[in-house]
Amino acid sequence: MPQAAEAPSATSSHMMKTTKRGRPFLKLTTNRQYFRSFPNSFTTDDAARNLASLKFSQSNRGPDPREPSRIVTTTTTTTFSMTRDMAKAMCQQFMDARLIENAADPGSNLFKERGVYVLTPKGLHVLERFMSKNGINGDHLAHVFSSQPICMKLLHLERRSVDDEIIVSHSAITALFRRFVGRGPNYPPEYMDTMDAFQKYHEKSKGVALMDVSDKTQGKVASVNKHCFAAVTALEWLCDFTSVIGREEAAEMAAQFVRFGLITLVSDKRKNNDSAIIFTVRGAAGGANSTISQHGEFRCTAKAIYRITDEGRRLARWDMPDGARASPNSSNANVSSAARTSEDHTETSTAEGVPSSDAKIHRRISMTEKLNANYDAEKKGQKESNTDRLKFIVEEPQLRALFREFLRSNFCEENLSFYLDVLDFKKSFSTTSSAIASNPPVTRTGGKGTPGQLAMEKHHEALIQKAFVIYNTYLAPSSQSELNIDHGLRNELSGYLSDVIQSLTGKAFQGRVELEQANAFNATQLQTMIRLYERIQTHVFRLMATDSVPKFIKTPRFLALKIKLVEEDDGPLADFPLMPSSTTTPSVPPGLTAGEDEVGGAYVTISQRAAIQERPPTGEHR
């Protein structure tokens, strides 16, 4: 069923109909052209024929005017036709937005009369998101999603509601530029031609492809300009990995990079008779020390070469130390006080104020590092440890909450709850009574003793109560959240309690411990209870690590959060929300508030299918 947008008086839903049997209008098949076969493709004739008869349905649910207690559903179906020329013009818009491409000639920008076309990775991302938002079953497209690369993360730039133009703001340009250049200079590897389609797309997604350009002037020694890229390459990258809908919008964003002082023209060696398309943008200039100028221009020519400026490198954070960048690959950093963040890169110094030769960066290890350290272990031939993974999940609040939700959906949330409760109980037990003695509690009537003794007594009572709340919640027969634990452990605990209660009260143990029975336990008996709890806790931890964690780390929500943590640690999109592909587009996009001046920003959507089937990094290429 499609998602419904609830309103106070009625609900409505929209979906694009396929066929009576749920098949898509445009059936992707294998087509041949120039003696080559192109799987999951369609022809110009297919597109024109299917666009000629579209059908949309809108369903509204609301109270029956005659009988408000009844809910009625009204469905309006709209059918319209499209001429062949109009269909071709529509497909040209799809090509401009890089949603489809010519299968035989991916570099072509024209939708031809007789051609074979396939969905691009960006097109697959948009299609997946549309299907998820509208509740459309995608089983019939499973082979398409599994056999072709999908854009993992698509950057959406917010637009004005009046004219649908991209809202240009400092925050939006910052997000776009950091995504554009990547976390580090992206020089394509020499063996890129031998990679498969998935690996090539993974390399391109790291950022625009860079090169070094020699600038030899007459009578002077040639100088080398580093971090350069072709203007056409920049336009293609922006069309492939962001929500721009054509080269014109991409060129305008590139011109904004020039205006903000992030890139600069190196050379444009076109011939005099070559045409030149130059996009110019204007805006307010920055302050006295700002690199932002009033206008910027970008040359869309085949020979134009641009370079990333010092300001661009600073904004991209390329020049920051590895430790300050919280790189997922650096997992050997030392742990210091919790007050320091993952971006704290203060060095230790000797007593004389001179930096020590052995000085290391002291900072908190980020969650991304902890996760990726284990993922990278497999590449190094080491055995992965789900035990370590579970420790990291328990330590990290975001992951712990998500893991709890996963366990709840699998009806075993009590495992995590018990583990955490025993952890808290052991911390309480290890706390000394001297701290409590400094602020003695009110004693019982007629009680005697020093403040320290009374505090110890109160502390002991609280521990006993906590110990048996845990027992009655998780371990007693037919308890509220009874654990599924080893039969031998359960019998050992039950036998111990039976012996103690029989000796203390003279009554047989009935499976549950009452408050007056619990208060009769002494410190030695309580310590024995803790040791038994620890053994059960170890059993439960091992069970979660071996059974639950391997399933949890494959879920789309975990993969989406892992991507989010990467972005937060490295900082390129930390200020912008990250939404999974299935998330409904907000009625008011992030960064825009109704009734206020429009402030442009950006947000990222994630392809869950791409996250699940992501190929190994190209570093493993042989």
C-alpha positions in Angstrom: 0.0 0.0 0.0 1.3 3.5 -0.7 2.0 5.8 2.2 -0.8 8.0 3.3 -0.4 11.6 4.3 -2.8 12.1 7.3 -4.9 15.3 7.6 -7.3 16.3 10.3 -10.4 15.4 8.3 -9.2 13.1 5.6 -6.2 11.1 4.3 -4.9 10.9 0.8 -2.3 8.8 -1.1 -0.7 9.0 -4.5 0.9 6.4 -6.5 1.8 5.8 -10.2 -0.1 2.8 -11.4 1.7 0.1 -13.3 -0.6 -2.7 -14.6 -3.4 -4.7 -13.2 -0.9 -7.3 -12.2 1.6 -4.8 -10.7 4.1 -4.9 -13.5 5.8 -1.6 -14.4 4.7 0.2 -17.6 8.2 0.1 -19.1 9.5 -3.4 -19.1 13.2 -3.6 -19.0 14.5 -6.3 -21.3 17.7 -7.3 -23.2 18.1 -5.3 -26.4 20.7 -5.6 -29.1 22.4 -2.8 -31.0 25.6 -2.8 -33.1 26.0 -6.6 -32.4 25.9 -6.0 -28.7 23.4 -7.0 -26.0 22.3 -4.6 -23.3 20.5 -6.2 -20.4 17.8 -4.2 -18.4 17.4 -1.7 -21.2 14.6 -0.1 -23.2 14.4 1.4 -26.7 13.1 4.8 -27.9 10.0 3.0 -29.2 9.4 1.4 -25.8 9.6 4.8 -24.0 7.3 6.6 -26.5 4.8 3.7 -26.4 4.6 3.6 -22.6 4.6 7.3 -22.0 1.7 7.6 -24.5 -0.6 6.0 -21.9 0.1 6.9 -18.3 -2.3 6.4 -15.5 -2.2 8.0 -12.1 -4.5 7.3 -9.1 -5.2 9.4 -6.1 -7.0 7.9 -3.1 -8.7 10.0 -0.4 -9.9 8.6 2.9 -12.3 10.5 5.1 -15.6 10.4 7.0 -18.8 9.8 5.1 -20.8 13.2 5.1 -24.0 11.2 5.6 -22.6 9.1 8.4 -19.4 10.5 10.1 -18.7 7.2 11.9 -18.0 5.5 8.5 -14.8 6.0 6.6 -15.1 6.0 2.8 -12.3 5.9 0.2 -12.6 7.9 -3.0 -10.2 7.1 -5.8 -9.6 9.4 -8.7 -7.9 8.0 -11.7 -6.3 10.3 -14.3 -5.3 8.9 -17.7 -3.6 11.0 -20.4 -1.7 10.5 -23.6 1.6 11.9 -24.8 2.7 12.3 -28.4 5.9 10.8 -29.6 7.6 14.2 -29.8 6.5 15.0 -26.3 7.7 11.6 -25.0 11.1 12.2 -26.6 11.3 15.6 -25.0 10.5 14.1 -21.6 13.1 11.5 -22.1 15.6 14.2 -23.0 14.9 15.8 -19.6 15.6 12.4 -18.0 18.9 12.3 -19.8 19.8 15.9 -18.8 19.2 14.9 -15.2 21.4 11.8 -15.6 18.6 9.5 -14.8 19.0 7.5 -18.0 21.8 7.2 -20.5 22.5 5.7 -23.9 23.6 2.1 -23.4 25.9 2.1 -26.5 27.3 5.6 -26.1 27.1 6.8 -22.4 28.8 10.0 -23.3 26.0 11.1 -25.6 23.7 13.8 -24.3 20.9 13.5 -26.9 17.9 11.2 -26.8 18.0 9.7 -30.3 15.2 8.4 -32.5 16.6 4.9 -32.5 18.6 4.1 -29.4 18.9 1.7 -26.5 18.9 3.2 -23.0 19.5 2.1 -19.4 19.0 3.6 -16.0 22.0 5.3 -14.5 23.1 4.7 -10.9 21.4 8.0 -10.0 18.2 6.9 -11.8 18.2 3.7 -9.8 18.6 5.6 -6.6 15.6 7.9 -7.5 13.5 4.9 -8.6 14.2 3.0 -5.4 13.3 6.1 -3.3 10.1 6.6 -5.2 9.1 3.0 -4.7 9.9 3.0 -1.0 8.0 6.3 -0.4 4.9 5.1 -2.2 4.8 1.5 -1.0 5.3 0.0 -4.5 6.5 -3.6 -4.5 9.9 -3.8 -6.2 10.4 -7.6 -6.5 10.1 -7.4 -10.3 13.1 -5.1 -10.4 15.3 -7.0 -8.0 17.6 -8.3 -10.8 18.1 -4.7 -12.0 19.1 -3.4 -8.6 21.4 -6.4 -8.0 23.2 -6.3 -11.4 23.8 -2.6 -11.8 25.7 0.0 -9.6 23.4 2.2 -7.6 24.3 5.7 -6.3 25.0 5.1 -2.6 24.5 8.7 -1.4 22.7 11.4 -3.4 23.1 15.0 -2.3 19.9 17.0 -2.6 20.1 20.8 -2.8 17.1 22.6 -1.5 14.9 24.6 -3.9 12.6 27.6 -3.8 9.0 26.7 -3.8 8.1 29.6 -6.1 10.3 28.8 -9.1 12.1 25.5 -8.1 15.5 27.1 -8.4 18.3 25.9 -6.2 18.7 28.1 -3.1 22.3 29.3 -2.9 23.6 29.8 0.6 27.0 29.5 2.2 25.9 26.3 3.9 24.6 24.7 0.7 27.8 25.6 -1.2 29.9 24.3 1.6 28.1 20.9 1.6 28.1 20.7 -2.2 31.8 21.5 -2.4 32.9 19.0 0.2 30.9 16.3 -1.5 32.4 17.4 -4.8 36.0 17.2 -3.8 35.7 14.3 -1.3 37.6 13.6 1.9 40.9 13.6 0.0 42.3 14.3 -3.5 40.8 11.7 -5.8 43.5 10.8 -8.3 42.1 7.8 -10.3 44.2 4.7 -10.1 46.2 3.5 -13.1 44.4 0.2 -13.2 40.9 1.8 -13.3 40.2 0.4 -16.9 40.4 -3.2 -15.5 37.8 -2.6 -12.8 34.2 -3.8 -13.1 31.3 -1.3 -13.2 30.8 -1.4 -9.4 34.4 -0.6 -8.6 34.6 2.2 -11.2 31.5 3.8 -9.8 32.9 3.5 -6.3 36.0 5.3 -7.4 34.0 8.1 -9.0 31.9 8.6 -6.0 34.9 9.6 -3.9 35.0 13.0 -5.6 35.8 14.6 -8.9 38.7 13.0 -10.8 41.9 15.1 -10.4 45.1 15.5 -12.3 48.3 17.5 -12.3 48.8 20.0 -15.2 52.1 21.4 -16.4 52.0 25.0 -17.3 55.0 25.8 -19.6 55.3 29.5 -20.6 57.8 30.8 -23.1 61.3 31.0 -21.7 60.4 29.9 -18.3 60.6 26.6 -16.4 57.3 24.6 -16.5 55.3 24.8 -13.3 53.0 22.1 -12.1 49.5 22.9 -11.0 48.2 20.2 -8.6 44.6 19.3 -7.9 43.3 20.2 -11.4 40.2 18.9 -13.2 38.5 19.4 -16.6 35.4 21.6 -16.6 33.4 18.9 -18.4 34.4 16.3 -15.8 33.1 18.6 -13.0 29.8 19.0 -14.8 29.4 15.2 -15.3 30.2 14.5 -11.6 27.7 17.1 -10.3 25.0 15.6 -12.6 25.8 12.1 -11.4 26.0 12.5 -7.6 23.7 15.5 -6.8 20.1 16.5 -7.5 21.0 19.1 -10.2 18.8 18.4 -13.2 21.2 19.2 -16.0 24.5 20.7 -17.1 23.2 24.2 -16.9 22.4 23.9 -13.2 25.7 22.1 -12.7 27.6 24.9 -14.4 25.8 27.5 -12.2 27.0 25.6 -9.1 30.5 25.4 -10.4 30.4 29.1 -11.1 29.4 29.5 -7.4 32.6 27.6 -6.5 34.5 30.2 -8.5 32.6 33.1 -6.8 33.4 31.6 -3.3 37.1 31.3 -4.2 37.1 27.5 -4.0 38.3 26.8 -7.6 40.0 29.0 -10.2 40.7 28.7 -13.9 44.1 27.4 -14.9 43.8 27.4 -18.7 41.4 27.4 -21.6 43.3 26.5 -24.8 40.4 26.5 -27.1 40.8 27.7 -30.7 39.6 31.1 -31.8 36.7 29.6 -33.8 35.6 27.3 -31.0 32.4 28.3 -29.3 32.5 29.0 -25.5 29.6 28.8 -23.1 30.3 30.8 -20.0 28.0 30.8 -17.0 28.1 33.8 -14.7 26.6 34.1 -11.3 26.3 37.1 -9.0 25.8 37.7 -5.3 26.9 39.7 -2.3 30.7 39.9 -1.7 32.2 38.8 1.6 34.1 40.9 4.1 37.6 42.3 3.9 39.3 38.9 4.5 36.7 36.8 2.7 37.4 35.0 -0.6 33.8 35.5 -1.7 33.4 37.9 -4.6 30.4 39.5 -6.2 30.5 37.4 -9.3 31.9 34.2 -10.6 32.1 32.6 -14.1 32.6 29.0 -15.2 33.7 28.1 -18.8 31.9 25.0 -20.2 34.5 24.2 -22.8 36.3 21.0 -23.6 39.7 22.5 -23.0 39.0 24.5 -19.8 41.0 23.3 -16.8 40.3 24.4 -13.2 42.3 24.0 -10.0 41.2 23.7 -6.4 42.4 26.8 -4.5 44.1 26.9 -1.1 40.7 28.1 0.3 39.1 25.1 -1.3 41.6 22.7 0.3 41.0 24.4 3.6 37.2 24.0 3.3 37.6 20.4 2.2 39.8 19.8 5.3 42.5 18.1 3.2 45.3 19.8 5.0 44.2 18.8 8.5 46.2 16.1 10.4 44.8 12.6 10.0 43.9 12.5 13.7 42.0 15.7 13.5 40.0 14.4 10.6 38.9 11.4 12.6 39.8 9.1 9.8 38.1 5.7 9.9 41.4 4.1 9.0 43.4 5.4 11.9 42.4 3.1 14.8 45.6 3.3 16.9 45.0 6.7 18.4 45.3 7.0 22.2 42.3 7.5 24.4 42.3 10.6 26.6 39.7 12.2 28.8 36.1 12.2 27.6 36.2 16.0 27.5 38.1 16.0 24.2 36.3 15.4 21.0 37.3 13.4 17.9 38.6 16.7 16.3 40.9 17.6 19.2 44.5 17.3 18.0 46.4 19.0 20.8 49.9 17.6 21.1 51.6 16.7 24.4 54.7 18.7 25.3 57.7 18.3 27.6 58.1 20.2 30.8 60.3 22.8 29.0 57.5 23.6 26.6 59.2 21.8 23.7 57.1 19.2 21.8 58.2 15.8 22.7 59.5 13.6 19.9 57.2 10.8 21.2 54.2 13.1 21.4 51.1 11.5 20.0 47.7 12.9 19.2 45.4 12.3 22.2 41.7 12.1 21.4 38.6 10.0 21.8 38.4 7.2 19.3 35.4 7.8 17.2 32.6 5.3 16.7 33.4 5.0 13.0 36.9 4.1 13.7 35.8 1.3 16.1 33.5 -0.1 13.6 35.8 0.2 10.6 38.7 -1.2 12.5 36.9 -4.4 12.7 35.7 -4.3 9.1 39.3 -3.6 8.0 40.5 -6.6 10.0 39.1 -9.0 7.4 41.2 -7.3 4.7 44.3 -7.8 6.7 43.7 -11.5 7.1 42.7 -11.2 10.8 39.6 -12.8 12.2 36.7 -10.4 12.7 35.3 -10.2 16.2 31.6 -9.8 16.7 32.4 -9.6 20.4 34.3 -6.3 19.8 31.5 -5.1 17.6 28.9 -5.7 20.3 31.1 -3.9 22.9 31.2 -0.9 20.5 27.4 -1.1 20.0 26.8 -1.1 23.8 29.1 1.9 24.2 27.6 4.1 21.5 24.1 5.5 22.4 22.9 5.8 18.8 23.9 2.2 17.9 22.7 0.9 21.2 19.2 2.4 20.7 19.1 1.0 17.1 20.3 -2.4 18.3 17.6 -2.4 21.0 15.0 -1.7 18.4 16.3 -4.6 16.3 16.2 -7.0 19.2 12.6 -5.8 20.0 11.5 -6.7 16.5 13.1 -10.1 17.0 11.5 -10.6 20.4 14.7 -10.8 22.3 15.1 -7.3 23.7 15.4 -8.8 27.3 18.9 -9.9 26.5 20.3 -6.4 26.1 18.2 -5.1 29.0 19.5 -7.8 31.3 23.1 -7.2 30.3 22.8 -3.5 30.9 21.0 -3.9 34.2 23.7 -6.3 35.5 26.4 -3.9 34.3 24.7 -1.1 36.3 24.3 -3.4 39.3 28.0 -4.4 39.4 29.0 -0.7 39.2 26.7 0.0 42.2 28.2 -2.9 44.1 31.7 -1.7 43.5 30.9 1.8 44.8 32.4 2.3 48.3 30.2 3.4 51.2 32.6 6.1 52.2 31.2 8.4 49.5 27.7 7.9 50.9 28.9 8.4 54.4 29.8 12.0 53.7 26.1 12.7 53.1 24.4 10.2 55.5 20.8 9.3 54.8 18.0 9.5 57.4 18.1 6.5 59.7 15.3 4.3 60.7 13.5 5.1 63.9 15.6 3.8 66.8 18.6 3.1 64.6 22.0 3.5 66.1 25.5 3.6 64.7 27.9 6.0 63.0 27.0 7.8 59.7 29.3 5.5 57.8 27.7 2.3 59.2 24.2 3.6 58.5 25.3 4.5 54.9 26.7 1.0 54.4 23.5 -0.5 55.7 21.4 1.6 53.4 23.7 0.8 50.5 23.5 -2.9 51.2 19.7 -2.8 51.3 19.5 -1.0 48.0 21.9 -3.5 46.4 19.8 -6.5 47.7 16.6 -4.9 46.3 18.3 -4.3 42.9 19.6 -7.8 42.8 16.2 -9.4 43.3 14.4 -6.9 41.0 16.7 -8.3 38.3 16.0 -11.9 39.4 12.2 -11.4 39.4 12.2 -9.5 36.1 14.5 -11.8 34.0 15.2 -15.1 35.8 12.1 -16.1 37.8 9.8 -18.7 36.2 7.2 -17.0 34.0 8.7 -13.6 34.8 7.9 -10.5 32.8 11.0 -10.7 30.6 12.2 -14.2 31.2 15.6 -15.0 29.6 16.2 -18.0 27.5 19.4 -19.2 29.2 21.4 -22.4 29.6 19.4 -25.0 31.6 22.4 -25.8 33.8 22.9 -22.1 34.7 19.2 -21.7 35.6 19.2 -24.8 37.8 22.4 -23.7 39.6 20.9 -20.3 40.4 17.6 -21.8 41.4 19.3 -24.4 43.6 21.4 -21.8 45.4 18.4 -19.5 46.1 16.5 -22.5 47.4 19.2 -23.5 49.8 19.7 -19.9 51.1 16.0 -19.2 51.6 15.4 -22.6 53.2 18.2 -21.9 55.7 17.1 -18.3 56.4 13.3 -18.6 56.6 12.7 -22.3 57.0 10.3 -22.1 54.0 10.5 -23.8 50.7 11.6 -21.7 47.7 8.6 -21.0 45.4 10.5 -19.6 42.4 10.2 -15.9 43.3 12.0 -13.9 46.1 9.9 -11.7 48.3 11.2 -8.4 49.8 11.4 -9.7 53.3 13.3 -12.8 52.1 15.7 -10.7 50.1 16.5 -8.4 53.1 17.8 -11.4 55.0 20.7 -12.0 52.6 24.1 -11.0 53.9 27.1 -9.5 51.9 28.7 -12.9 51.2 25.5 -14.4 49.8 25.0 -11.2 47.7 28.5 -11.6 46.3 27.7 -15.2 45.3 24.5 -13.9 43.5 26.7 -11.4 41.6 29.0 -14.1 40.5 26.1 -16.1 39.2 24.7 -13.0 37.4 28.1 -12.4 35.8 28.1 -15.9 34.4 24.6 -15.5 33.0 25.6 -12.1 31.7 28.5 -13.6 29.9 26.2 -16.3 28.4 23.8 -13.6 27.2 26.5 -11.4 25.8 27.9 -14.4 23.8 24.5 -15.2 22.5 23.9 -11.6 21.3 27.4 -11.5 19.7 27.0 -14.8 17.8 23.4 -14.7 16.9 22.1 -11.1 16.9 25.0 -8.9 15.9 25.8 -10.7 12.5 22.1 -10.1 11.5 22.0 -6.6 12.9 25.0 -5.3 10.9 23.4 -6.3 7.7 20.2 -4.3 8.3 19.7 -1.2 6.1 19.2 1.0 9.2 22.5 0.0 10.7 24.3 0.6 7.3 22.6 4.0 7.1 23.7 4.9 10.6 27.2 3.7 9.8 27.3 6.1 6.8 26.0 8.9 9.0 28.7 8.3 11.6 31.3 8.4 8.9 30.0 11.7 7.7 29.8 13.1 11.3 33.3 12.0 12.2 34.9 13.3 9.0 32.8 16.4 9.0 32.0 17.1 5.4 28.2 16.9 5.9 27.9 17.0 9.7 25.6 20.0 9.6 23.1 18.4 7.2 20.6 15.7 8.0 21.0 12.3 6.4 17.9 10.4 5.4 17.6 6.8 4.2 16.2 6.2 0.8 12.8 5.1 2.2 12.3 8.3 4.1 9.5 10.5 2.8 10.7 13.9 1.4 9.8 16.5 4.1 7.0 18.8 3.2 9.3 21.6 4.2 12.9 20.5 3.4 15.5 20.5 6.1 16.7 24.1 6.7 13.5 25.7 5.5 10.8 26.9 7.9 7.4 28.0 6.8 6.8 31.7 7.3 10.5 32.7 7.5 13.0 33.8 4.9 14.2 30.9 2.8 17.6 29.5 3.9 19.1 26.9 1.6 20.8 23.8 2.7 21.3 20.2 1.6 20.5 16.7 2.8 21.6 13.3 1.7 19.6 10.2 0.9 21.0 6.7 1.1 20.3 3.8 -1.2 19.6 0.9 1.2 20.1 -1.6 -1.6 23.5 -0.1 -2.5 24.5 -0.2 1.2 23.7 -3.9 1.4 25.4 -5.0 -1.8 28.4 -2.6 -1.6 31.4 -4.2 -3.3 34.9 -4.4 -1.6 37.1 -1.3 -1.9 39.3 -1.2 -5.0 42.3 -1.5 -2.7 41.7 -5.3 -2.9 42.2 -5.3 -6.6 44.7 -7.7 -7.8 
